[in-house]
Structures are given as C-alpha cells and as structure tokens.
Amino acid sequence: MLTAQFSPPYILTLDLGTSSARALLFDATGRAVPGVAAQIANEPHFDKLGDLTFDLAHLTANMVAVIDQTLARAGTRTDQIAAVTLCTFVTNIAGIDDAGQPVTPVLTYAQPGSAADAAALRAELGPAADAVHDRTGCVLHSSYLPARLRWVARVQPEWLRQSAWWMSAGEYLIWQFTGVRAASYSLAAWSGLLDRRHLVWDDLWLDRLPIAVDQLSPLCEIVPLSNHLRPLWAARWPALARVPWFPAIGDGAAATVGSGCADGRQVALTIGTTAALRAVVSPDLATLPDGLWLYRITAAQGLLGGATTEGGNLLAWLRATLQLPAPDELERQLAARPPADHGVIVLPFVAGERAPGWNDDARAVLHGFTLNTAPVDLYQAVLEAITYRFALIFAAMAPSLPAGASIVASGGALTASPAWSQIVADVLGRPLQVLEERELACRGLALLALHHLGVIPSQSALAPVVAKTYAADATRRSLHAAAQARQTALYRRLLGPSTVDHS
C-alpha cells in the first residue's frame, strides 16, 4: 500500500547541519517517504570566546551512518534512487593535508574570536573596505572567511604550514565519497571569497590572505559531478555506485527552493536556532542594499537577504530560565496581550549582531523592566524584539522585491507559536504563509535534482503545503512601529550609529 503512494525516481537528500546530520528520501512529487530517514546529533565545540567548531572526522562518520541507516530503511526503493544531493551549514572551512586528513577543526561562521582580525582588515584596507561588500556580496565581518583566515595566521600559523587544501565540510564530504574537489557557487558565495560578478575566487582578497587559489576547490554549477562513488563507498553502498552525486550547496539556498520561493515572487523566512530572510533576485544587482548579503543558489539565481544571530536559541534560554506557563497557556496569554504594552525594550544580540548592522561588539540588552515585570512580559518582549530585527532586514530588501511580495515562513521555533506568527505578520505588514512542510532544505535539494533530471519543469513546479496564513492587522502594526522606534533609539544610544539606517 505504501509503495503505491509514492512515485520514482527517488532522490537521496543529505543535510549536514550544526545540530545534526540527516538523510531523507524524496519521491518524484517532492514528498518525503515516511520512515525512510535517519538523523544523528552532531557535537559542537565552543571555546571561551564563543567560537563554534566541529571535528570533521566526527561529522563525516555521522553522515556515513545516516546514509547506512536510510538505505537500509529504503528497501527495494534503493534501486530507484536517481541522484544524491547534499546541503550543509555554510561559511565554514577546514585545512586538509596532502594525505586527505583534517589538520584543523571545522571553523564556522560563529567566530567572535576573529572580530579583531576583521577590524584589522578594515583598517588595513582603508577606503577600499567599502568595496568588499559590492565585490563579494558579503560585508567585512568576523562571520566570513577573510577574517577567519587572518585569525589562523595570527593564532594557529602551523595550520597553514600543514594544510595542502582548504575546503568546507560539504566539499570535504563530496571529495571523500567521489574523489572530486568542487565548490558550488552556492557554497562559495557564503564564504566572502567569491567575486560575485565573475564567479571566480576573488583575487583581491587572495592577495591579502595566507592561502593560494589552488588550495581552494574548483568552482562549479549545481550539476552532477563527473565521478561516481570511490570503490570503498561503492562497495559499501552498491545501490549508489553508479548514481550521480551533486556538489554540496548551502542549506539556506536549499531551504529557499524547498519553501517554494525559487521564482522570486515571495520571501522565505526561516526561524530555527537563528533566523534569516531570503529572496531570489537577479545576481546582477548594480547596487547592494546596505547591511544585506547577496549569495547564490545557482549562477543565475542571486539570493538576497540577511540573517540574525538570534531566534529559537534565545527563546529556548528564556524557557529554561524563566518561570513561564505551560506552552498552551503561554500561547493563550500571548494571543490576548496588546503589542508592546509591557514597557520592556530588548536588544536581542545574545551572540553579537549580524544583519543588518553587523556589530561584532553588540550584546543583548534588557531595558525598562521593573518589579512588576512578569516572565510573560519578558518572553513577549523578546518575540517582538527579534521580529523588529526582521523588519529592518525586510525594509532593506523591499526595493529589490516585486510589489506585494508575501512572506513564506518555516522553522520549528515559529511554527510552534501562532502568537509569534501573528506578531511577524503584523510587524512586517504582509500576509504570513506558515508552511506545513518541516524538511524544507532536503525538499529543496530534491526539487533541484528533479528539475535537473527533467522530472519536473522548474524548481517551483511543486508548491509546498501552506498550513495557515496570518493576515496583518493595521492597528497592531502601528503599535509595533512605535515600539520598534524605541528599540532603534536604544540601539543608537548604546551602540552608536550602525552601518545601516535604523530609523
């Protein structure tokens, strides 16, 4: 009965995230096959400065294990797998020796320890620092690889001597499995090292960094790689021995496609541990909006948007720390409360600020609470504060978007809270379509492969299911606008002017 409900060909999708490694099987209609999946938690390491790293061998072992488990659960469907696709968390890099062994841990985007190196690069470049954003689509910030590579040269110079190549975790996995060193434009765009106009590794950066261009992987489009599996893996996974593998792409790019936003008519809002707004635009934007990045899905699809360091991570801390009501009661109370009536202003920068201000020194601030402030007041204030940051990103994106673009939302932190969904709709002033689908990055991987294989006519041919649409309320929007102005005033008083206009 189950077999009749799903249609081949199948796509094996792999997702290497900061929280876990996952594998899922999707059918020709873009649906995940129930029960044919596996997930194993990854083990991050945080140092005393808050830098997040991973052990590359551990990540590789986890990915191998979830492939093993998923193929075992797929049964006879393994014979109808037509492609293997992979997405990973982005803006990471590791040094690899000439024997193919990791020299370094996986260095990630969460790298406050390299803030000083970003500042030193700004000082060194002088007025030329302003051109970095336009040239690469990425601001000069500790989140990106130029600052991290300078940090390596300053703090761990022996890594440079020992490393033959530098590659992301996703590139490393594909290299280990197929023998092909390849960096998709998608992964490269998140590094801060890609010349966005010519789609080559940026010469001006490489002249100032302690690595050479031949230590980076060759750049490529999202098309099947020239090699099949290496003999070791072909023997382990015979069903995949002759199946095409695609190069790894960024998880944000995959989630945008999976959200049904690949055609540029909608904005994808994803809220998980952190959060991001993304929209597909022409990659040839003449001028980039201040404070936003321009990444890639494919060579022809630019990905405009911004990400925050806060999202479900801050809410999880509040739930663990405050004496909050049970979830259902908390939702009931939040839904009944007027906007921003608690008198509390929050700057939610628990891990510094990314978009739109990119202030490495920003820290979380709680202002205006009294002995009458209740735990629910604080929780509501944080929900609103995070959303006001989204509003700044969305306002910067708006001139590059089609008129009336709606917001497509996903991520467990948001979908679990109708009250927060309503706040987002009200603050952004647009209908908010909350998706039923939970596995959007893997779904996007499947759609990209199905389109390339000719099974579907476009990446947007199979729309995701919308669970609920929240309409914006003009009265609540006005109250939120006043509260956002108060947040902006506090930001300026404490942190000074930003790289963008926060008015």
PyMOL commands that set and color helices and strands:
alter all, ss='L'
color gray80, all
select helices_A, chain A and resi 2-5+56-80+112-136+145-155+157-162+169-178+185-189+203-206+213-215+231-236+238-240+251-258+312-321+327-336+375-400+412-415+418-428+440-452+474-495
alter helices_A, ss='H'
color red, helices_A
select strands_A, chain A and resi 10-16+20-26+32-41+45-46+52-54+81-88+94-96+106-107+165-167+183-184+194-195+200-201+219-220+249-250+266-271+275-281+293-296+302-308+345-347+365-367+406-410+432-435+466-470
alter strands_A, ss='S'
color yellow, strands_A
deselect
rebuild
show_as cartoon
